[in-house]
Amino acid sequence: MAARRAKALSDPTRLAVVIALREAGELCGCDLAWIVGRSQNLISHHLRTLRAEGLATGRRDGKMVMFSLTASGEALTSAVVEAVPA
């Protein structure tokens, strides 16, 4: 299970998404698409993967879904990002 979660962060787009969520705390899919510079459909696909691995969660706010990292998503992202030398 840990290997699958780590593998989920191996995609550059997914890594950019989790870094954006880590910095902002909570974002909608349209904001993530704008920040990452990818289409909203592609972001939705990657968010589905992150949610399936338990790294991200979503909550409905009216017509929008707001996404955030789970505790394990936050911990894994911190470990990956902080392990990379500057």
N, CA, C and O of each residue as an XYZ file, in Angstrom:
344
protein
N       0.823     -1.193      0.000
C       0.000      0.000      0.000
C       0.868      1.259      0.000
O       0.562      2.218     -0.709
N       1.933      1.266      0.776
C       2.818      2.432      0.822
C       3.483      2.653     -0.528
O       3.669      3.793     -0.955
N       3.841      1.563     -1.200
C       4.484      1.690     -2.509
C       3.510      2.278     -3.531
O       3.900      3.096     -4.364
N       2.250      1.863     -3.466
C       1.250      2.411     -4.394
C       1.028      3.893     -4.141
O       0.863      4.663     -5.087
N       1.020      4.300     -2.886
C       0.852      5.728     -2.571
C       2.044      6.530     -3.065
O       1.881      7.614     -3.626
N       3.235      6.001     -2.857
C       4.432      6.698     -3.327
C       4.448      6.754     -4.853
O       4.851      7.761     -5.435
N       4.016      5.686     -5.492
C       3.965      5.659     -6.961
C       2.974      6.690     -7.488
O       3.169      7.238     -8.572
N       1.917      6.958     -6.734
C       0.930      7.958     -7.160
C       1.567      9.344     -7.281
O       1.108     10.174     -8.066
N       2.618      9.590     -6.507
C       3.302     10.887     -6.575
C       4.411     10.908     -7.613
O       5.083     11.928     -7.772
N       4.619      9.798     -8.328
C       5.696      9.752     -9.310
C       5.359     10.514    -10.593
O       6.257     10.837    -11.370
N       4.090     10.800    -10.819
C       3.687     11.567    -12.002
C       3.898     13.059    -11.723
O       3.474     13.553    -10.679
N       4.544     13.780    -12.637
C       4.822     15.206    -12.404
C       3.561     16.057    -12.193
O       3.576     16.993    -11.394
N       2.486     15.742    -12.896
C       1.250     16.513    -12.724
C       0.649     16.262    -11.365
O       0.219     17.203    -10.698
N       0.607     14.994    -10.933
C       0.062     14.692     -9.604
C       0.914     15.316     -8.514
O       0.386     15.805     -7.516
N       2.226     15.304     -8.695
C       3.101     15.930     -7.708
C       2.831     17.430     -7.637
O       2.803     18.003     -6.547
N       2.635     18.064     -8.777
C       2.314     19.501     -8.791
C       0.982     19.767     -8.099
O       0.831     20.770     -7.401
N       0.015     18.870     -8.291
C      -1.296     19.017     -7.655
C      -1.161     18.923     -6.142
O      -1.712     19.757     -5.423
N      -0.437     17.924     -5.647
C      -0.329     17.777     -4.187
C       0.484     18.904     -3.566
O       0.210     19.312     -2.438
N       1.479     19.411     -4.285
C       2.234     20.552     -3.766
C       1.336     21.775     -3.676
O       1.397     22.517     -2.696
N       0.501     21.993     -4.688
C      -0.438     23.120     -4.655
C      -1.427     22.958     -3.499
O      -1.723     23.923     -2.795
N      -1.933     21.747     -3.305
C      -2.858     21.505     -2.196
C      -2.157     21.680     -0.847
O      -2.753     22.181      0.107
N      -0.913     21.271     -0.772
C      -0.148     21.420      0.475
C       0.019     22.893      0.830
O      -0.101     23.272      1.995
N       0.294     23.715     -0.167
C       0.510     25.141      0.076
C      -0.787     25.890      0.350
O      -0.825     26.783      1.197
N      -1.851     25.529     -0.364
C      -3.112     26.266     -0.239
C      -4.037     25.692      0.832
O      -4.852     26.420      1.398
N      -3.921     24.421      1.109
C      -4.819     23.790      2.071
C      -6.035     23.177      1.414
O      -6.332     22.002      1.628
N      -6.742     23.959      0.616
C      -7.954     23.469     -0.035
C      -8.173     24.267     -1.317
O      -8.112     25.497     -1.315
N      -8.427     23.549     -2.412
C      -8.650     24.188     -3.711
C      -9.693     23.406     -4.497
O      -9.864     22.202     -4.305
N     -10.385     24.112     -5.384
C     -11.311     23.434     -6.295
C     -10.531     22.962     -7.525
O      -9.400     23.391     -7.753
N     -11.131     22.095     -8.297
C     -10.477     21.557     -9.482
C     -10.114     22.622    -10.502
O      -9.071     22.528    -11.149
N     -10.962     23.639    -10.656
C     -10.674     24.688    -11.638
C      -9.461     25.516    -11.212
O      -8.657     25.910    -12.057
N      -9.322     25.780     -9.921
C      -8.142     26.501     -9.439
C      -6.877     25.655     -9.600
O      -5.823     26.170     -9.973
N      -6.986     24.367     -9.320
C      -5.840     23.482     -9.505
C      -5.409     23.441    -10.970
O      -4.215     23.445    -11.268
N      -6.377     23.400    -11.877
C      -6.062     23.388    -13.308
C      -5.303     24.653    -13.689
O      -4.339     24.594    -14.453
N      -5.729     25.787    -13.165
C      -5.070     27.055    -13.471
C      -3.662     27.098    -12.884
O      -2.721     27.522    -13.557
N      -3.514     26.664    -11.639
C      -2.208     26.696    -10.966
C      -1.217     25.765    -11.657
O      -0.067     26.138    -11.890
N      -1.660     24.566    -11.981
C      -0.775     23.560    -12.564
C      -0.573     23.796    -14.068
O       0.419     23.345    -14.642
N      -1.505     24.498    -14.693
C      -1.383     24.767    -16.123
C      -1.786     23.602    -16.992
O      -1.226     23.399    -18.070
N      -2.753     22.835    -16.531
C      -3.271     21.675    -17.269
C      -4.779     21.817    -17.399
O      -5.390     22.664    -16.746
N      -5.377     20.984    -18.244
C      -6.826     21.051    -18.424
C      -7.533     20.514    -17.185
O      -6.981     19.714    -16.429
N      -8.767     20.972    -16.998
C      -9.533     20.536    -15.840
C      -9.840     19.039    -15.921
O      -9.894     18.362    -14.895
N     -10.038     18.523    -17.131
C     -10.280     17.080    -17.280
C      -9.076     16.268    -16.825
O      -9.232     15.239    -16.168
N      -7.879     16.725    -17.170
C      -6.671     16.020    -16.765
C      -6.491     16.092    -15.246
O      -6.118     15.103    -14.614
N      -6.753     17.248    -14.672
C      -6.653     17.401    -13.217
C      -7.650     16.480    -12.517
O      -7.318     15.855    -11.510
N      -8.865     16.396    -13.047
C      -9.880     15.506    -12.461
C      -9.404     14.059    -12.480
O      -9.606     13.321    -11.516
N      -8.778     13.658    -13.569
C      -8.246     12.293    -13.683
C      -7.194     12.042    -12.592
O      -7.216     11.005    -11.929
N      -6.288     12.985    -12.417
C      -5.233     12.822    -11.417
C      -5.794     12.892     -9.993
O      -5.327     12.173     -9.110
N      -6.771     13.736     -9.770
C      -7.405     13.798     -8.447
C      -8.101     12.482     -8.109
O      -8.107     12.057     -6.954
N      -8.678     11.850     -9.105
C      -9.328     10.554     -8.898
C      -8.303      9.535     -8.408
O      -8.580      8.750     -7.501
N      -7.125      9.554     -9.011
C      -6.052      8.645     -8.589
C      -5.600      8.957     -7.167
O      -5.430      8.051     -6.352
N      -5.407     10.235     -6.874
C      -4.977     10.629     -5.532
C      -6.004     10.256     -4.473
O      -5.648      9.830     -3.374
N      -7.281     10.417     -4.812
C      -8.333     10.043     -3.863
C      -8.388      8.533     -3.681
O      -8.595      8.060     -2.564
N      -8.210      7.768     -4.750
C      -8.251      6.307     -4.670
C      -7.121      5.773     -3.790
O      -7.279      4.746     -3.130
N      -5.997      6.460     -3.781
C      -4.859      6.039     -2.956
C      -4.911      6.614     -1.548
O      -4.024      6.345     -0.738
N      -5.941      7.402     -1.245
C      -6.097      7.946      0.098
C      -5.206      9.142      0.393
O      -4.983      9.481      1.555
N      -4.694      9.787     -0.658
C      -3.815     10.933     -0.465
C      -4.566     12.256     -0.472
O      -4.088     13.243      0.085
N      -5.733     12.284     -1.096
C      -6.532     13.511     -1.174
C      -7.987     13.162     -0.882
O      -8.414     12.013     -0.995
N      -8.713     14.178     -0.509
C     -10.136     14.021     -0.239
C     -10.870     15.214     -0.832
O     -10.273     16.258     -1.096
N     -12.153     15.049     -1.036
C     -12.952     16.144     -1.579
C     -14.229     16.320     -0.791
O     -14.783     15.361     -0.252
N     -14.690     17.560     -0.729
C     -15.979     17.836     -0.092
C     -16.757     18.772     -1.000
O     -16.198     19.686     -1.605
N     -18.054     18.526     -1.082
C     -18.906     19.334     -1.936
C     -19.253     20.629     -1.221
O     -19.635     20.633     -0.051
N     -19.110     21.734     -1.957
C     -19.470     23.065     -1.467
C     -20.348     23.695     -2.545
O     -19.851     24.359     -3.455
N     -21.654     23.479     -2.432
C     -22.567     23.920     -3.484
C     -22.352     23.067     -4.718
O     -22.476     21.844     -4.658
N     -22.029     23.703     -5.841
C     -21.779     22.964     -7.077
C     -20.309     22.593     -7.244
O     -19.956     21.830     -8.143
N     -19.468     23.125     -6.389
C     -18.033     22.866     -6.508
C     -17.594     21.775     -5.542
O     -18.227     21.546     -4.511
N     -16.506     21.112     -5.891
C     -15.877     20.153     -4.989
C     -14.532     20.749     -4.599
O     -13.716     21.098     -5.453
N     -14.321     20.857     -3.304
C     -13.081     21.399     -2.769
C     -12.190     20.230     -2.354
O     -12.625     19.335     -1.630
N     -10.952     20.245     -2.813
C     -10.023     19.158     -2.555
C      -8.963     19.583     -1.548
O      -8.559     20.745     -1.502
N      -8.523     18.628     -0.748
C      -7.446     18.856      0.209
C      -6.700     17.541      0.397
O      -7.181     16.476      0.010
N      -5.534     17.632      0.989
C      -4.746     16.432      1.275
C      -5.240     15.781      2.556
O      -5.673     16.462      3.485
N      -5.173     14.471      2.596
C      -5.438     13.751      3.833
C      -4.180     13.848      4.695
O      -3.152     14.351      4.242
N      -4.260     13.375      5.916
C      -3.095     13.393      6.797
C      -1.954     12.570      6.201
O      -0.797     12.988      6.247
N      -2.272     11.411      5.645
C      -1.217     10.592      5.034
C      -0.703     11.239      3.750
O       0.480     11.117      3.432
N      -1.567     11.920      3.014
C      -1.132     12.645      1.822
C      -0.193     13.779      2.173
O       0.801     14.015      1.486
N      -0.514     14.480      3.248
C       0.333     15.569      3.726
C       1.702     15.036      4.162
O       2.733     15.620      3.829
N       1.707     13.940      4.900
C       2.961     13.365      5.388
C       3.834     12.867      4.243
O       5.040     13.111      4.230
N       3.233     12.171      3.284
C       4.005     11.645      2.162
C       4.525     12.777      1.286
O       5.668     12.732      0.830
N       3.704     13.784      1.048
C       4.144     14.926      0.247
C       5.293     15.650      0.930
O       6.267     16.027      0.278
N       5.185     15.844      2.228
C       6.271     16.489      2.965
C       7.554     15.690      2.873
O       8.631     16.258      2.690
N       7.448     14.387      2.998
C       8.629     13.532      2.918
C       9.269     13.601      1.541
O      10.494     13.643      1.427
N       8.457     13.611      0.505
C       8.984     13.646     -0.856
C       9.572     15.010     -1.172
O      10.680     15.094     -1.701
N       8.858     16.070     -0.861
C       9.306     17.414     -1.211
C      10.530     17.819     -0.404
O      11.453     18.420     -0.952
N      10.557     17.504      0.880
C      11.672     17.891      1.719
C      12.905     17.034      1.487
O      14.011     17.427      1.860
N      12.730     15.859      0.872
C      13.868     14.989      0.584
C      14.620     15.442     -0.668
O      15.762     15.035     -0.883
N      13.994     16.278     -1.492
C      14.620     16.736     -2.722
C      15.565     17.891     -2.398
O      15.143     18.893     -1.819
N      16.844     17.758     -2.769
C      17.781     18.854     -2.478
C      17.452     20.094     -3.319
O      17.020     19.981     -4.466
N      17.658     21.257     -2.740
C      17.342     22.503     -3.430
C      18.386     22.877     -4.449
O      18.258     23.906     -5.114
